[in-house]
């Protein structure tokens, strides 16, 4: 099946009494024309898991007939007014979710059965709003809705809803101008993000607002939930082959694992040891794909910097073929991982930890005071790793600096956990500067390994490998430069006064 078509929609919803006429918006913002209504009858069946996993995450999955875009729709939230809609045309009458969509939401459904949860019939009257040149500004819809929710107790509701959806090329700020005109005419901003949420809102759990002075457990678990949300979003990005999505997924994995290890005195380490091990496995599975992305960019940049006379033979073509082949293999490996049972079990284990966290007695203590100790411990380990790297050379030095980098990441992530309850910004920035230098050092190390393989491969094929050898040699100077940058950043970190609570 062909992949879903995509579109970005920016819209807001309003409530209007049954007896109020549809407002005239001519003169509001750029609107200079309001067409007579065009009627559409829309019939939509909404799908979710029995626990409303998609609705809880702000996702909407439906099958709709009628109107100009009949088909399967998956809506992914971007911000309060904006969603990305993925669309697949109807291919059959059966109510079976297309695999292209069910795979995309696997990190949310965790393999649970997806079935109908609601049915909505909308009698829609659509008014096109245009500017002075006749170009579309927005669509104003007057929806009369009948909704029926499934479940142990069936529910039937009727309501009226007004919606404004901007044309794709119109500036987002026009929504504010049109809203002022609508509310001035008696409309009220809807408290519901979608028709479905209005119908099933009381069945979907909502997160509680954290207290002003949270305990340690609340802060750590809140951070874990935030990273789990980002992991699910990155999962969708990887499946859709978005740029940098593998990197984003890998970062989420690292942050989750780091937080669980650093704060095992808060979220019991024995209770999460299995999850930590599986997160390590997942990070390793994602590693080769990410390393190839970095190496490809560095090799291309290196070739571009060379004088033309030093680019001997079809260097760019050789590199393109190599990376295309290796990246295809790596991507297949990543997708196999995300579609596999082990990854699904990892996600379920993570959800179990977030639903019923194995908190220790220390988790009930004030966050600002109790979370300092794990951060101080992480800082000491980073300092010991840096000390152990001094005086080494060659591959031993590269491994040691990579260890410093991992320890520095642990510190940075631990500081991120603490940010809601302590001032960590200035010192965190200096840790980040250390990480930037070490990250670039590691990237050069990885790219040199690829350049070595390119040289060997080209030699075996009878090609000229002079340029790859030249870039490999230049990498030695680049790693030395990055080590110098690290030394300066480390001196800056050690030379600045730490936050008082960290001393």
N, C-alpha and C positions, 0 to 999 in steps of 0.2 A: 504494500500500500504506500502511496505517496505520502511524504511527511506532511504534517499540519501546516496550513497557511497561517500567518501571524499578522496581527494588527494591534496597535496600541490605542486604547480608548480612554478619553478623559471626560469624566461625567460627574454630575452631582444629582442627588435625588431630593425631592421636596414633597410635602403633603399639602393637599388642597381639599377643601370641603366639597362635597358632592354638588352643592348648589352654586359654587363659584365658577364663573366662566373662565376659560383659559386666558391668561394675561396676554396683552399685546406688548411685544418687546421691541417694536420699531423705535429707534432712537437710543436704545441701550447699547453702550459701547459702539462697535462698528455696524450694528444691525440697522439696515435700511429697508428690509423687506421681510414679511412673514407670510408664507404661502398658506393657502387653504389646506386643511388637514387631509392626509391620505390614510385610509383605514387599513390596518392589518390585524388578522386574528392569529395570535401566537399560542402554540401549545407546547409546553416544555415539561419534560420529566427530569428531575434532578437526582443525581447519584452520589452516594457516599457510603462509608462503612457504617456498621451499626452504632459505633461510638462517635460518629460525625468527625472523623479525623480530618477530612478536607475542610469542612466548615470551620473547625477550630483553628486551622492554619490560615483561614482567609481565602481558600481556594474554592472555586465553583466548577462543577462538572455537570453538564446537562446535554440532553438531546432535544432539539427543538424543531418543530415544523411550522410553516407559515413564515411570512416576511421575506426579506431579500437575502437572508443568510441562514436558511434552514440547514441543519446539520448538527454535528457534535461540537460543543464548545468547552474548552478548558480555560478558565480565567485565573491568571496569576497576578497577585497584587504587586504593585510597584510602590505606590504611596497612597495617601488617603483618597485622591481623586483619580488615580491612574492605574489601569490594569492592562496587562498584555493578554490578548485573546488568541488562543490557538483554535483553528477551525478545521474540521474534517467533514466533507459532504456526506449526506446520507447515502448508504450503499444497500441497505436492507431494512426491513420493517422490525426485525427483532431488536429487543432492548439489551443488546450486548455491547459493553464499552469497547471501543477499538483498542487493540493492543498498543498502538502507537501512543495512546493517551494513558492507559493504565500503567504502562512501564514508567512513564514520566513521573507518576505520583507514588511510585512504590515506596519511596523513603517515608512517605506520609501514611500510607495505608498499612505498611508492614505486612503485606501479604493477605490482609483481611479481605473478605468478600466485599465487592462493591455492588450495591444494588439500589433500586429506586427508594428514595426517602421522601419525595414530595412531587406534587404535580401542580403546575400553574397554568391557567388559561388567561391570556391577556388580550383584551380588546384595545388596541393601540390606535391613537390618532396622532400622526406625526406631522409636524409643521416644520418646513425647512426655513431657516433664518439665513438671509443673504446680506452682503454688503452693498455699497452703492454701485459696484460693477457687476452685481449678480453672482458673485462667488459665494460658495457656501461658508457660513460662519459656524453654524451649529444646527442641531436638530432638537426641537422642543417636542417632547412626546407627552401625551395625556393618556395614561394607562389606567384601565379599569380591570382590576385583577381579581380572579377567584383562585384561591389556593387551598390545596388539600395536603395535609401532612400525614405520612404513614406512621406506623408504630403501634405500640400496645393500645394507645388511645388515639383514634383518628380525629382530625381537626379540619374544619372547613371555615375559611375566612374570606371576606371580601373587603377590598379597599381601593382607594384611588391614589395614584402616585404620578407626580410630574417629574420629568427627567430632562436635563440638558446635557447633550453630548457634543463636544466641540469637534469641528472638522479637523483632520490630522495636521494641517499646516498652520492652524490658528494658535496664537500665543496663549499659554495657560492662564495669564492674568485676565483674559476676557471672561473667564468663568466668574470671577469676582464681580465684574461689571454687570453681568447678566443676573447674578444672584441678587444684587441690590435691587434690580428692577422687579424680580420675582417676589422677593419678600416684601417689597413696598406695595405689591398688589395683593398681598394677603397670604402668600405661600409661606410655609414653615420648613426649615431645613429638616430633612428626615434623620432620625437617630439611627437608622438601619443602613448598613453598607450595601445591602442587596435585598431583593424580594425574598429570596430563600431565607436569609437570616431573620427577616421580619416574621416569616411563618414559623420557623423552628427555633427562634432565639432563646427561648427558655429551656430548650433541650441541649444547648451547646454550652459547656462550662466556660466561664470566663476567668482570667487570671486575677488574683487579688493584688491590690496595690500594696507594695512593701511598706512596712512601718518606717517612721522617720529615723528611728534608732534600731536598725535590724540586728539580729544576732548573727553569729558567724555562719551558722548553717544556712540562713536565708540568703546571705551574700554569695556564698560559694555555689549553692544550688541555682540561684538566679543566673550566675555566670554560665554554669553548665547548660542551663536551658537556652540561654542566648546563643551559645555556640552550637547547640543541637539544631536550633532553628536555621542557623546559617549553613550548617552541614546539609540539611535537607534542600535548601535553596541551591547550594552548590551542586548537589547531586543532579538536580534538574538541568543545571547549566552544562554539566559534563555530558549528560545524555543528549543534549542538543548541540554539543560540540562548540560551545561558546569559547572565545578566547580567554585564556587565563583561568578557566573554570577548574581544571585539574589542580592548579596551584591553590585556588581558593578552598577547594575541598580538602587538600592536604593540610593547609593551615588550620582549618577547623579541627581536623583529626588531632593535630599536634597540640592545639590549645586544650582540647578536652583531656587528652592523655596527661599533659603537663599539669593541669589543674587537679586532676584526680591524684596524681603522685605528690604534688607539692602540699596539698591540703588533705592528705589521708588521715590526719588527726581530727578532721572535721567530718568528712564523708569517709566512713570507715574503710581503710585500705584493704582489709581482708575481704570485705564484701564487694569490692570493685576490682580485685586483682585480675579476675578473668577478663573483664571488660578492658582493662588497661592493656593486657596482653594482646587482645584482638585489635585494639586501636593501633598498636605497634605494627601488627601484621598488615592492616589496611594501609598505613602510611608507607610501608615497604612496597606494597603492590602499586601504589600510585607514583613512587619515586622515579622509575625509569622514564615514564611519560613526561614528567616535569623536567627532569634533567635534559631530555632531548630538546624541549622548548628553549631552555636557557642556552644550551650549546649551539643550537641553530642560530639564535640571535647573535651570539658572540662571534661565531665563525663568519657570518655574513658581514658583521661590522668590521671584523679584522680584514677581510678581503677588500672591503670598500675603502679602508684607510691606506691600502698599499698603492704605490705608484703603478700605473698600468704595465710598465715593463717588468714588474715583479710578479704579475699575475700570469703565470705561464700555463698555457693550455686551457681547456674548458673547465676551469676550477669551479665556477658557480654551478655549472650543469652537474658536475660530479657531486658537489655538496647537496644540491637539490634532490638528486636521485637517492643519495644515501639517506637523507633525512625523511624523504617521503616514504621510503621503504620501512625504515626503523620506526617512524611515528605511527604508521598504519598498524604495525605489529603491536606497539605499545598501547595504542588506543583499543585494539581488540582485547588486549589483556585487561585494561581498565574496565571495559564494558562487561567482559566475562565476570570480573570481580563484582561489579554492581548488580549483575543479574543472578549471582550465585546465592546458594543457601547460607554460606558462612557469613556473608555481609548482612543478609536479612536477619540472621540470629544476633549479629552484633547490634543492629538497630533495635531489635526487640529488647536486648539486654540493656541498652542505653535508655530506652523508654521506661523500663522497669526501675532503673536507678532514679530517674527523674520523677516518676510517679510516687514511689515510696523510697526516698533516699535513706540509706543505712547510716543515719547520723549518730555521732558519738555524743557523750555527755558534754564535751567541750563545745559542741555546735550551739548549745543554748547560751553561751557566754557572749558578752558584747563583741561585735565584729571588730571594731577598731583595735581593741586591745588584744583579742585572741588571735587575729590573723597576722600579727606582726612576726611572731616566732617562725612560722613556715617561710616567710619572705626572707628573714635574716639567715635562715638555714640555706636557702637557695643562693643568697649572695656569697656566703662562705664557700660553698661548693664551686661557684664561678671563680672566686679568687684563687682557690687551690688549683683549679685547672689551668689558670693563666700562669701560675708559678711553675707548674709542672712542664709547661711548654717552653720555658726559657732555656736557651742553650742548645736546643735540638736543631737538627738540620734534615734536609731531604724529606723523604716520605714520613719519617717519624714526626717531623715538625708539622707537616700537613695534617696528619691524624690528630696531633695534639691541639692544633688550632681549631680543627673541626669540633673537638670536644669542648673547647672554650666556647665556641659558638653555640653549641647545644645547651651548655650551662647558662649562657647569657640569655638565650631564648626563654629558658625556664624562669629566670628572674623577671624578664619583661612580662611574660604571661601572668606570673604571680602578682606583679604590680598592677596589671589590668584587673585582676580580681578585686584588688583592694581599692581601686579608684572610687567607688561609690562612697567610701567612708574615710578616706585619707587623701591628703595632697601628695601625689606622686609624680606630677607632671614634669618638673624640671629635671629631676634625677632620672626619670624614665627616658627622657630625651637623650641623655648622655649614654644610657645603656643602649638605646636604639642606634646611636652613632657608632658604638663599638660593633653592634650587630651588622650595620651596613658595610663596614670595612671587611668583616669576616665573611659576610655573605658574598661579596664581590670576589674575595680570595677563593672561596670554595667554588664559585661559578667558573673562575679561570681554571682551577684544577680539573673540574669536570670537562670543560671544553678542550683542554689539552689531551685528555684521554680520548676524546672523539677525534681530534686532529691526528693523533697517533694511528687510530684505526683507519681513518681516511687515507693516510699515507700508505699504510700496509695494503689496503684494498686496491688503491690506485696502482701501486707497484705490481700487484699480482695481475691486474688487468692490462698491464703494459702502458699505463698512463704516466704522465709526468707529475711527480709528487713534490716538486721543488717548493711550490707555494705553501703547501700544507706543512712541510718541514720548517719553512721560514716562520710561519705563524706559530708553530709549536715552540720554536726557539724564542720568539718574542714573548710567549706566555711566561717564560721564566722571569723576565724582567717585570712583567705585570704582577706576578705573584709577589715579587719583592716590593713593588710599589704599594701593594695592598697591605703587606705586613707592616710597612712604614706607617701607613694610614692607621692601622690598628694600634700601633704603639702610641701614636699621638692621641687617638681617641681614648685609649685606656688611661693614659696619663691625665687626660682631662676628667675622666670619670673618677679616678682615685684622688685627684687634686682638689675636687670640689667637695664641699661639706655635704654630707648626706642628710636626709630628713632626720630630725631628732629621734623619731620612733624607730629608725633603722639602726641607730648607733648602739 
